Structures are given as C-alpha cells and as structure tokens.
Amino acid sequence: MTVTREAVLAALKNIKDPVAQTDIVASGVVRALNVEGGNVRFVLEIDPARADVFTPVRDAAEAAVKALPGVAAAQVAMTAHSAPSAPPDLKPKAKPQQQGPQSIPGVNHVIAVASGKGGVGKSTVSANLACALAMKGRRVGLLDADVYGPSQPRMLGISGRPASPDGKTILPLRNHGVTMMSIGLLTNEDQAVAWRGPMLMGALQQMMMQVQWGGLDVLIVDLPPGTGDVQMTLAQKATVDGAIVVSTPQDIALLDARKGIDMFNHLKVPVLGLIENMSTHVCSNCGHEEHVFGHGGVAAEAAKMQVPLLAEIPLHIDIRTAADGGAPVVVSAPDSAQAQAFHTIADQLVAQGVA
C-alpha cells in the first residue's frame, strides 16, 4: 500500500500545536512535506524560543506518520523562523549589547573553505584537506554548510541519519578519520532543500552549536559558493580562524573569487591563502601538460594580496573518481602527485598554527 500526502496531512491534523491551540497543519508549522514511496519527510518551522515545547510535538508527529500503512520511514526536522517584526518604537533606548562570535564547543580552530562561484572544486578540496589533516594525526571535523548542494556524504562515503538522543544534541557520523555533519544526511540525494534565509541560518547554527563534535583540533567548513547568508552567519556567529579561497585559473572565476575575498575582509576573517584548482592537465597517454583554463592568475592574485598560494591542484580524473567513490584521493591514492598537493596545503595550515 502506498501512503499519500493527504493521508500524512490527515494524521498530522491529530497533533496539537501547544502555542496556537489548534492542530499543527492548521497553524502552519508543517513545512516542506515530501512523500516519496514509503519515505516521509517534513519540517516543523517553529519559534526558536519554544524548541523545548515542540520537542514532544515533533516526536508525536513522527510516531503518527510512522504508524500509517505504507510508511517505511519518517523524518522530522525542527527549524526556526524569524520572529514577526514589531511596530517601530521611537522612544530612545539604551544601545543593546551585540553578541559577538562564539567558540564552537570542543573545537579549537575553524577554517572556512570558500569560492566566489560554483564548480571550482571547493567541496573536493574540503574533503581531501580534512582527510589529509586526519592522516597527520589531527582530530578533524567537516561541516558541510553548502545546504543547497550538500556533497560531503557522497565524497566521504557516509550514509545514514545522525542520531539525537535528547532531541537537542546531534551525533555526527564519521569516516576516514573525519567527523562529518551535513544536511545531506537528513535528505535524499535528489531532494531539494527549498528553504529561505531564516531557515537556512537556523539550520547552520544548529549544525555548528548543537552537534556533539567532541574534541577537535580543527573544523573545516565547506561553504556554498558566493557571498550570502551562510557566509555571513558563520562569521557573525562563530569564531573563524581564517578562510581559504578556491578558484580556477580563468579570469571569470577570479572575478568572483575577488568578491569572496572582499567579503571576508569586511567580515574581518583573515584569508589564510588561495588555491588554484584545475591548474594543469597532464595527458594520461602522452604526458603532454596543458593549461586548459589558463595559468598563473591565482598566483598573481595571492601575490597582490600578500597571502600564500597554498597549492596548484591538477585537473586529474583520479581526483574526480575518488570523490564520487566515497574515498578522497588522499585516502585512495595517498602517494600520488595529486594527493601530495592536498598534503602540502595541510602542512602549511599546521605551520600557520590553525590546524
């Protein structure tokens, strides 16, 4: 028997919203309902101040859906929405104290890996760098903050849903010596995360502050491309030791990379260095080396900024196939030239004292 969306909504109408004093469907807290075969997923969008009140509501909603005929699995996530704006108060007030960036519990250093545009290999760099640092004996975490395009579960060969024993703390998963958390662990690979900014920022803060990272020497944060909500939330809410900007050599990629660098300068996050990805291609048949996307642009930009060029990573099929196979190239081919490029980056971060 196949469960329908209407059957799920009917079951959820039996769950009471403790704030609105109506059912959770009528009150509008049920969002992003997805029914695919026997798998049901949805979000309870709540006021963050009422998370404790809604924890039993979430549990009851999950149990009600699981009890429906044809349901194989039910996944419910809670996320916060922004509070409605109040009427303007023109009376003079004392200036509120701004809460600055906070340390992530158990994490010694935080490094953001960013790019100005998509498709430059930022996530591949993040996964390989995390594994390279773990191979050097560092306690490493990887936060996949690319919420709209989470790829780290595939790259690290991790599947399964993180547990939450108390409904608040999230237990991350681990492979290749790296502790990892991603929104991709809570959704199907082909399922879109259609969230607006407030939901996005709430999810990021939960993944930073409510994940039981344990004791980490360094947390690598794989950011989405561009200069948006996630980058700003990270810099404003967490203490970030520095950012690495990844770009390909061509001018069009460097234009966007410069915007990312400018954003970090405004957010007062130091740029630890630049990486030129897809720097050169060596033909596997004849050994001819060719700069498919040009060469030297990232090095020139690094020299102009007076920051290190951390590495020039080749365009190599082994890097791609290793990532698709769930074992980054530093794990699957640790002695290869392409793996050594990532080890070089890890060595420099250790030398800088941020990993």
C-alpha positions in Angstrom: 0.0 0.0 0.0 1.4 3.4 -1.0 1.0 6.3 1.5 -0.4 9.6 0.1 0.3 13.2 1.0 -3.4 13.5 2.1 -3.1 10.6 4.5 0.0 12.1 6.1 -1.7 15.5 6.5 -4.8 13.8 8.0 -2.6 12.1 10.6 -0.8 15.3 11.4 -4.1 17.1 12.0 -4.4 15.0 15.1 -1.3 16.6 16.6 -2.0 19.7 18.6 0.1 22.9 18.4 0.7 23.9 22.0 1.1 27.5 21.2 -1.7 28.1 18.6 -4.1 25.7 20.3 -5.0 24.2 17.0 -3.5 21.3 15.0 0.0 21.7 13.6 -1.3 21.7 10.0 -3.8 24.5 10.6 -1.2 26.5 12.5 1.2 26.4 9.5 4.2 24.9 11.3 4.3 21.9 9.0 6.6 22.8 6.0 8.4 21.1 3.1 6.4 17.9 3.3 7.8 15.3 0.9 6.2 11.9 0.4 8.3 9.6 -1.8 7.3 6.0 -1.8 7.3 4.9 1.8 9.6 7.7 2.9 8.0 10.8 4.5 10.0 13.9 5.4 8.9 17.3 6.6 10.0 20.3 8.7 8.4 21.9 11.8 9.1 25.6 11.5 8.9 27.0 15.0 9.9 29.9 17.2 13.4 29.1 18.4 12.4 30.1 21.9 9.8 27.3 22.0 12.1 24.5 20.9 11.6 22.6 24.2 7.8 22.9 24.0 7.8 21.5 20.4 10.2 18.5 21.0 7.3 16.2 22.2 5.2 17.6 19.3 7.9 16.5 16.9 8.1 13.1 18.5 4.3 12.7 18.4 4.2 13.8 14.7 6.9 11.3 13.7 5.2 8.5 15.6 1.8 9.3 14.0 3.3 9.2 10.5 5.2 6.1 11.1 2.0 4.3 12.2 0.4 4.9 8.8 0.2 1.9 6.5 2.8 2.0 3.8 5.2 4.3 5.6 8.7 2.8 5.8 10.5 5.7 7.4 9.5 9.2 8.7 12.0 12.0 9.3 11.0 15.2 11.0 13.4 18.2 11.5 12.7 21.3 13.5 14.0 24.6 12.3 13.5 28.2 13.4 11.8 31.1 11.6 12.4 34.7 12.1 10.0 36.4 14.5 7.4 38.9 13.1 8.6 42.4 13.1 7.2 44.7 15.8 5.8 48.2 15.3 8.6 50.8 15.4 9.3 52.2 18.9 10.6 55.8 18.6 11.4 56.2 22.3 15.2 56.5 23.0 16.6 53.3 24.4 20.0 52.1 25.7 22.1 50.6 22.9 21.8 46.8 23.2 24.9 44.8 23.7 25.8 43.0 20.5 26.7 39.3 21.0 29.9 38.6 19.1 31.1 35.4 17.5 31.1 32.4 19.9 33.5 29.4 20.0 32.0 26.2 18.8 32.1 23.8 21.8 35.0 21.4 21.7 36.6 22.9 18.6 40.0 24.6 18.8 40.2 26.0 15.3 37.7 26.8 12.5 38.7 27.1 8.8 36.2 28.1 6.1 36.8 26.8 2.6 35.0 29.2 0.1 34.7 30.1 -3.5 33.3 33.0 -5.4 31.4 30.8 -7.9 30.3 27.2 -8.1 32.0 24.4 -10.0 35.6 25.2 -9.0 36.1 22.2 -6.8 35.7 23.7 -3.3 33.9 20.7 -1.8 36.5 18.3 -3.3 39.3 20.5 -1.7 37.4 20.5 1.6 37.1 16.7 1.7 40.7 16.0 0.7 42.0 18.6 3.1 40.1 17.2 6.0 41.3 13.7 5.3 44.9 14.9 4.8 44.8 16.6 8.2 43.4 13.5 9.8 46.2 11.4 8.3 48.6 13.8 10.1 47.1 12.9 13.4 44.8 15.9 13.8 41.3 15.5 15.2 39.3 16.8 12.3 35.6 17.7 11.7 33.9 18.7 8.5 30.8 20.7 8.4 29.0 20.7 5.1 27.4 24.1 5.1 26.6 24.0 1.4 22.9 23.4 2.4 21.5 23.7 -1.2 24.1 21.4 -2.7 25.5 19.1 0.1 28.0 16.7 -1.4 30.2 15.6 1.5 28.2 12.5 2.4 29.0 11.1 -1.1 32.6 12.3 -1.1 33.3 10.8 2.3 31.3 7.6 1.8 29.0 8.4 4.7 25.3 7.4 4.8 22.6 7.1 7.5 20.8 9.5 9.6 22.5 11.2 12.6 21.0 10.3 16.0 19.7 12.8 18.5 19.3 11.0 21.9 17.8 14.0 23.7 16.1 15.8 20.8 18.6 18.7 21.0 22.1 17.3 20.6 23.0 15.8 17.2 25.5 13.0 16.9 27.6 13.3 13.7 28.9 10.5 11.6 32.5 9.6 10.8 34.7 8.0 8.1 38.3 8.2 7.0 39.2 9.7 10.4 36.9 12.7 9.8 33.8 13.6 11.9 31.1 15.0 9.5 27.7 16.7 9.6 25.7 17.6 6.6 22.0 18.4 5.8 22.5 15.8 3.1 22.4 13.2 5.8 18.8 14.2 6.5 17.5 14.3 2.9 17.6 12.1 -0.2 20.4 12.8 -2.7 17.8 14.1 -5.2 15.7 16.0 -2.8 15.8 19.8 -3.0 16.2 21.9 0.2 13.8 24.7 -0.5 14.5 27.0 2.4 14.5 30.8 2.8 17.2 32.7 4.6 15.9 32.4 8.2 15.5 28.6 8.0 18.9 28.4 6.4 20.6 30.3 9.1 18.8 28.4 11.8 19.9 25.1 10.3 23.5 26.3 10.1 23.5 27.4 13.8 22.1 24.1 14.8 24.8 22.2 12.9 27.5 24.4 14.4 26.4 24.6 18.0 24.2 21.6 18.7 26.3 18.9 17.1 28.4 16.9 19.5 31.7 17.4 17.7 33.7 16.1 20.6 37.3 17.4 20.9 38.5 18.7 17.6 41.8 20.3 16.6 40.1 21.8 13.6 36.7 22.1 12.0 36.7 22.5 8.2 33.5 24.4 7.0 32.6 23.7 3.4 30.7 26.9 2.4 28.4 27.3 -0.5 29.6 29.4 -3.4 29.1 33.2 -3.4 28.7 35.8 -0.7 25.4 35.2 1.0 23.6 34.3 4.2 25.6 31.2 5.2 29.0 33.0 4.9 27.7 36.0 6.9 26.1 33.8 9.6 29.2 31.7 10.0 31.4 34.8 10.5 29.0 36.6 12.8 28.1 33.6 15.0 31.3 31.6 15.2 34.9 32.4 15.8 36.6 31.6 12.5 40.4 31.4 12.4 40.6 32.0 8.7 39.3 31.3 5.2 40.8 29.5 2.2 39.5 30.7 -1.2 39.4 28.2 -4.1 39.4 29.3 -7.7 40.2 28.0 -11.2 42.7 30.0 -13.2 40.5 31.7 -15.7 39.6 35.4 -15.4 35.9 34.8 -15.0 36.4 32.6 -11.9 38.9 35.1 -10.4 36.4 37.9 -10.7 34.1 36.1 -8.4 36.9 34.9 -6.1 37.9 38.6 -5.5 34.3 39.3 -4.4 34.6 36.4 -1.9 38.0 37.7 -0.6 36.4 41.2 -0.2 33.6 39.7 1.8 35.9 38.1 4.2 37.9 41.3 4.6 34.6 43.1 5.5 33.7 40.3 8.0 37.2 40.6 9.5 38.0 36.9 8.7 41.7 36.5 7.7 42.4 34.9 4.3 44.8 32.1 5.0 45.7 31.6 1.3 44.4 30.9 -2.1 44.2 27.6 -4.0 44.4 27.3 -7.8 42.3 24.2 -8.7 42.3 22.5 -12.1 45.6 24.3 -12.6 47.1 21.9 -15.2 46.2 18.8 -17.1 48.7 16.1 -18.0 47.6 13.7 -20.8 47.5 10.2 -19.5 48.5 8.8 -22.9 51.4 11.1 -24.0 52.3 13.0 -20.9 51.8 16.4 -22.5 51.0 19.1 -20.0 48.3 21.7 -20.9 46.8 24.6 -19.0 43.2 24.1 -20.1 41.8 27.0 -18.0 44.9 29.2 -18.2 47.6 29.5 -15.5 49.0 31.9 -13.0 46.0 34.1 -12.3 45.5 32.8 -8.8 49.2 33.1 -8.0 49.2 36.7 -9.2 46.2 37.4 -7.0 47.8 35.8 -4.0 51.0 37.9 -4.5 48.9 41.1 -4.8 47.1 40.3 -1.5 50.3 39.2 0.1 48.8 35.8 1.2 50.2 32.4 0.4 49.3 30.4 -2.8 48.7 27.2 -0.9 48.7 24.9 -3.9 48.2 24.4 -7.6 46.0 21.3 -7.8 46.0 19.4 -11.2 42.9 18.5 -13.2 43.1 14.8 -12.9 40.5 12.1 -13.3 41.6 10.2 -10.2 40.5 13.2 -8.0 37.1 13.1 -9.6 36.6 9.3 -9.5 37.9 9.1 -5.9 35.4 11.7 -4.7 32.5 10.0 -6.5 33.5 6.7 -4.9 33.4 8.0 -1.3 37.2 7.8 -0.7 39.0 11.1 -1.4 42.2 10.8 -3.4 44.4 11.4 -0.4 42.9 8.2 1.1 42.6 6.1 -2.1 45.9 7.1 -3.6 48.0 8.7 -0.8 51.3 8.5 -2.7 50.1 10.1 -5.9 51.2 13.5 -7.1 47.6 14.8 -6.9 47.3 13.7 -3.3 50.5 15.4 -2.4 49.1 18.7 -3.4 46.5 18.4 -0.6 49.1 17.2 1.9 51.1 20.4 1.0 48.1 22.5 2.0 47.6 20.6 5.2 51.3 21.1 6.1 51.0 24.9 5.6 47.9 25.1 7.8 49.7 23.2 10.5 52.7 25.6 10.2 50.4 28.6 10.4 49.0 27.2 13.7 45.4 27.0 12.6 45.1 23.2 12.3 
